[in-house]
């Protein structure tokens, strides 16, 4: 059933997103506790967002140029 498969895929995507967000929060919290500063988790957050942005931009540029 296509509808059942769609709901299952959506539930897995949402569950995976919640799980990875929770793990990220735990990592940031432990980094905050371990370092005693907000700068360490802020820096890590900035760095991961930067890498995500660069990766997305590269993919978009490849798609725009027709590369696969």
C-alpha positions, 0 to 999 in steps of 0.5 A: 500500500503506497499510503502506508509506505508514505506514512512509514517513511514520514514517521521514520524521517521525523523520528530520525530528525528528533533523535539526531537533534536530541543527540546534538543537544546532548553533545552541546550540553556536555561540551558546555559542562566540560568546558565551563563556557558557552563559547565551545558549543557555540563554536561547534554549532557555528562550524556544523552549520557552516559545513552544512551550508557549504555542502548544500551550496556545492550540491546546488551548484552541481545540480545547476551545472548538470553534473551528477 
